[in-house]
Amino acid sequence: MTSGSSSTGTHVESEDHPWSVYISDHPQRTESHWFTEAKRTAHKILADSGQDRLPYGPGPWEMHHGGSLWVRTANGWQMYLARAGIEWSTQFCADPVKVDRLRRDALTLITAFPTTLSALADLGYDEAEQILNEEIKDADGVARYTDSLFNSCVPLTKADHQGILPKAAGEHHYPWPVKSADFFRRDDFQLWVTLPDGTHGAVTPLAPRGSGDGRVRLVFARHGTPQGDAIATAQREHRAIILPPEHPLARQAFARQTATR
């Protein structure tokens, strides 16, 4: 590291070498009884659902600790998402009082679908009622709720769960408000685009399909990139980054649509 100084008492520092990142093995993670039972039940639920009813498309799936609230409706099983999902590693900083709020929210929803608990019992998930009704007071209670069916079983493909662009955008790596569009966007719209520096960002159309408006809004770029800094500045100023139709990112976004015209 080098530095310069002046008579004013201020100085400038710069790095001669990039930072090094140290990666060590994390403590061995074992699968809890609660998670084993939750996964087993989730797979039974998915097997009982038609492919057109599955929340994130056909499997195979990995189970994501994303706040999975499964209920039995008149039309079959349905999954809702909790206000917050407790990732396995984040349970160790979780406040039992705050996790108990999530439990109460889950209880309120599931009580509105009165056949849910009996249907879960029929699938062999006998702990459901106890998990929902017992107040969470300590780390053990947090751990049980974290690995329960009411948090740990959002079914995602490996790509949607852990993927890295350019192949796929996994929920563990990209912000949910943007990533969620992967589950409802048109197949011929390119949400994720390659930025000039080789990193990836996301854009959204500025107008409905058929409007003739080819502009896009840049909604995500990595922190520390020029585009990420521009988005942060725009948000502070209550503005947006709007790119014209001829911009390379707009062309990427609409490439598959224009090719079919």
C-alpha positions as CSV (number, residue, x, y, z in Angstrom):
1,M,0.0,0.0,0.0
2,T,1.3,3.4,-0.9
3,S,0.3,6.8,0.5
4,G,1.0,10.4,-0.1
5,S,0.7,13.3,2.3
6,S,0.5,17.1,2.3
7,S,1.0,19.9,4.7
8,T,-2.7,20.1,5.3
9,G,-2.7,16.9,7.2
10,T,-4.7,14.9,4.6
11,H,-3.3,12.0,2.6
12,V,-4.3,9.7,-0.2
13,E,-3.9,5.9,0.1
14,S,-3.9,3.4,-2.7
15,E,-3.5,-0.3,-3.0
16,D,-0.6,-1.8,-4.9
17,H,-2.1,-5.3,-4.7
18,P,-5.7,-6.5,-4.7
19,W,-7.3,-7.8,-1.6
20,S,-7.0,-11.5,-0.8
21,V,-10.0,-13.5,0.2
22,Y,-9.6,-16.3,2.7
23,I,-12.1,-19.2,2.5
24,S,-12.1,-21.8,5.2
25,D,-14.2,-24.9,5.7
26,H,-17.4,-24.1,7.5
27,P,-18.5,-26.4,10.4
28,Q,-20.0,-29.6,9.2
29,R,-23.7,-29.2,8.7
30,T,-26.0,-32.1,9.6
31,E,-29.5,-32.4,8.4
32,S,-32.0,-32.1,11.3
33,H,-34.9,-34.5,12.0
34,W,-37.2,-31.5,11.4
35,F,-35.7,-30.8,7.9
36,T,-35.8,-34.5,6.9
37,E,-39.5,-34.7,7.8
38,A,-40.3,-31.4,6.2
39,K,-38.6,-32.4,2.9
40,R,-40.2,-35.7,2.8
41,T,-43.6,-34.1,3.3
42,A,-42.9,-31.4,0.6
43,H,-42.1,-34.1,-1.9
44,K,-45.3,-35.9,-1.1
45,I,-47.2,-32.6,-1.7
46,L,-45.5,-32.0,-5.0
47,A,-46.2,-35.5,-6.1
48,D,-49.9,-34.9,-5.4
49,S,-49.9,-31.7,-7.5
50,G,-50.3,-31.4,-11.2
51,Q,-47.3,-30.0,-13.1
52,D,-49.3,-26.9,-14.0
53,R,-49.9,-26.1,-10.3
54,L,-46.3,-26.3,-9.1
55,P,-45.1,-22.9,-7.9
56,Y,-41.7,-22.9,-9.7
57,G,-42.1,-25.3,-12.5
58,P,-41.1,-29.0,-12.8
59,G,-38.3,-30.5,-10.8
60,P,-36.0,-31.9,-9.8
61,W,-36.0,-29.4,-6.9
62,E,-33.8,-28.4,-4.0
63,M,-35.6,-27.2,-0.9
64,H,-34.9,-23.5,-0.1
65,H,-35.3,-22.1,3.4
66,G,-37.4,-19.3,1.9
67,G,-40.5,-19.1,4.1
68,S,-42.7,-21.8,2.6
69,L,-46.3,-21.7,3.9
70,W,-48.1,-24.8,2.5
71,V,-51.9,-24.9,2.8
72,R,-54.5,-27.3,1.6
73,T,-57.2,-25.5,-0.4
74,A,-60.4,-26.7,-2.1
75,N,-58.3,-27.0,-5.3
76,G,-55.4,-28.8,-3.8
77,W,-52.1,-27.8,-2.2
78,Q,-50.9,-24.2,-2.5
79,M,-47.7,-22.5,-1.3
80,Y,-47.5,-18.9,0.0
81,L,-44.3,-17.1,0.9
82,A,-43.8,-15.7,4.4
83,R,-42.8,-12.1,4.9
84,A,-39.3,-13.4,5.5
85,G,-37.6,-16.7,5.1
86,I,-35.0,-17.9,7.6
87,E,-32.0,-19.2,5.7
88,W,-30.3,-22.1,7.7
89,S,-27.2,-20.0,8.6
90,T,-29.2,-16.9,9.6
91,Q,-31.0,-18.8,12.4
92,F,-27.9,-18.2,14.6
93,C,-28.5,-14.5,14.6
94,A,-32.3,-14.8,14.9
95,D,-34.2,-13.2,17.8
96,P,-36.7,-15.8,19.1
97,V,-39.3,-13.0,19.6
98,K,-39.1,-12.0,16.0
99,V,-39.2,-15.6,14.7
100,D,-42.3,-16.1,16.9
101,R,-44.0,-13.3,14.9
102,L,-43.4,-15.3,11.7
103,R,-44.8,-18.4,13.5
104,R,-48.0,-16.5,14.4
105,D,-48.3,-15.2,10.9
106,A,-48.1,-18.7,9.6
107,L,-50.6,-19.9,12.1
108,T,-53.1,-17.2,11.0
109,L,-52.8,-18.2,7.4
110,I,-53.0,-21.9,7.9
111,T,-55.9,-21.6,10.3
112,A,-57.8,-19.9,7.4
113,F,-57.5,-23.3,5.5
114,P,-58.9,-25.6,8.1
115,T,-58.2,-28.9,6.3
116,T,-54.4,-28.2,6.1
117,L,-53.3,-29.8,9.4
118,S,-55.4,-32.9,9.0
119,A,-54.1,-33.3,5.4
120,L,-50.5,-32.9,6.7
121,A,-51.2,-35.5,9.4
122,D,-52.4,-37.9,6.6
123,L,-49.0,-37.4,4.9
124,G,-47.3,-38.3,8.1
125,Y,-46.2,-34.8,9.2
126,D,-47.4,-35.2,12.7
127,E,-45.4,-32.3,14.2
128,A,-47.2,-29.5,12.2
129,E,-49.8,-28.5,14.8
130,Q,-47.2,-28.5,17.6
131,I,-44.7,-26.4,15.6
132,L,-47.4,-23.8,14.8
133,N,-48.9,-23.5,18.2
134,E,-45.9,-23.5,20.5
135,E,-44.3,-20.1,21.3
136,I,-40.7,-19.8,20.2
137,K,-38.6,-18.7,23.2
138,D,-35.1,-20.0,22.6
139,A,-32.5,-21.2,20.0
140,D,-34.0,-24.7,20.0
141,G,-37.4,-23.3,19.0
142,V,-35.8,-21.2,16.3
143,A,-34.0,-24.2,14.9
144,R,-37.2,-26.3,14.8
145,Y,-39.1,-23.6,13.1
146,T,-36.2,-22.8,10.6
147,D,-36.2,-26.4,9.4
148,S,-40.0,-26.9,9.5
149,L,-42.3,-27.2,6.5
150,F,-43.4,-23.6,7.2
151,N,-40.0,-22.2,6.3
152,S,-37.6,-24.6,4.7
153,C,-39.4,-26.1,1.7
154,V,-39.6,-23.6,-1.2
155,P,-39.0,-26.0,-4.2
156,L,-36.5,-24.6,-6.6
157,T,-34.4,-26.1,-9.3
158,K,-30.6,-26.0,-8.6
159,A,-30.2,-23.1,-11.1
160,D,-33.0,-21.0,-9.5
161,H,-31.6,-21.8,-6.0
162,Q,-27.9,-21.5,-6.4
163,G,-27.1,-20.5,-10.0
164,I,-24.6,-17.9,-11.1
165,L,-24.9,-15.8,-14.2
166,P,-24.5,-16.2,-17.1
167,K,-26.0,-19.6,-16.8
168,A,-28.7,-18.9,-14.2
169,A,-29.7,-16.4,-11.5
170,G,-30.0,-18.1,-8.2
171,E,-32.0,-16.7,-5.3
172,H,-28.9,-16.8,-3.0
173,H,-27.0,-14.4,-5.3
174,Y,-29.4,-11.9,-6.8
175,P,-32.0,-9.6,-5.2
176,W,-35.5,-11.2,-4.9
177,P,-37.5,-8.2,-6.3
178,V,-35.5,-8.7,-9.6
179,K,-35.0,-12.5,-9.4
180,S,-38.7,-13.1,-8.9
181,A,-39.4,-11.9,-12.5
182,D,-37.8,-15.1,-13.7
183,F,-40.9,-16.9,-12.6
184,F,-43.4,-14.7,-14.5
185,R,-41.5,-12.9,-17.4
186,R,-42.3,-13.6,-21.0
187,D,-40.0,-16.4,-22.3
188,D,-38.7,-14.2,-25.1
189,F,-37.7,-11.3,-22.9
190,Q,-34.0,-11.3,-21.7
191,L,-34.2,-10.1,-18.1
192,W,-30.5,-10.6,-17.3
193,V,-28.0,-8.8,-19.7
194,T,-24.2,-8.6,-20.0
195,L,-22.8,-5.2,-19.0
196,P,-19.8,-3.5,-20.7
197,D,-17.4,-4.7,-18.0
198,G,-18.5,-8.3,-18.4
199,T,-20.6,-8.4,-15.2
200,H,-24.4,-9.0,-15.4
201,G,-27.3,-6.7,-14.7
202,A,-31.1,-6.8,-15.1
203,V,-33.4,-4.6,-17.2
204,T,-37.1,-4.3,-17.5
205,P,-39.3,-2.9,-20.3
206,L,-40.7,0.6,-19.8
207,A,-44.0,-0.1,-21.5
208,P,-46.3,-3.0,-22.2
209,R,-45.7,-5.4,-25.1
210,G,-47.0,-4.1,-28.4
211,S,-46.6,-0.5,-27.4
212,G,-43.7,0.0,-29.8
213,D,-41.6,1.5,-26.9
214,G,-38.2,-0.3,-26.9
215,R,-36.7,1.5,-23.9
216,V,-35.7,-0.4,-20.8
217,R,-34.9,0.5,-17.2
218,L,-31.7,-0.7,-15.6
219,V,-32.9,-2.2,-12.3
220,F,-29.9,-4.2,-11.1
221,A,-26.1,-4.1,-11.4
222,R,-23.4,-5.2,-9.0
223,H,-22.3,-2.8,-6.3
224,G,-19.1,-1.2,-7.1
225,T,-19.6,-1.2,-10.9
226,P,-20.3,2.0,-12.8
227,Q,-23.8,0.8,-13.5
228,G,-24.4,-0.2,-9.9
229,D,-23.2,3.2,-8.7
230,A,-25.5,4.9,-11.3
231,I,-28.5,3.0,-10.0
232,A,-27.7,4.0,-6.4
233,T,-27.3,7.6,-7.3
234,A,-30.6,7.6,-9.3
235,Q,-32.5,6.0,-6.4
236,R,-31.2,8.6,-4.0
237,E,-32.5,11.3,-6.4
238,H,-35.8,9.5,-7.0
239,R,-34.9,8.9,-10.6
240,A,-34.4,5.9,-12.9
241,I,-31.8,4.7,-15.4
242,I,-33.7,4.7,-18.7
243,L,-31.9,3.3,-21.8
244,P,-33.0,4.1,-25.3
245,P,-34.1,1.4,-27.8
246,E,-30.8,1.5,-29.7
247,H,-28.7,1.0,-26.5
248,P,-26.9,-2.4,-26.5
249,L,-28.6,-3.5,-23.3
250,A,-32.1,-2.8,-24.7
251,R,-31.1,-4.7,-27.8
252,Q,-30.1,-7.6,-25.7
253,A,-33.3,-7.6,-23.8
254,F,-35.5,-7.6,-26.8
255,A,-33.3,-9.7,-29.2
256,R,-35.5,-12.7,-29.2
257,Q,-38.7,-10.7,-29.7
258,T,-37.3,-8.7,-32.7
259,A,-35.9,-11.9,-34.2
260,T,-39.5,-13.3,-34.5
261,R,-41.0,-10.3,-36.2
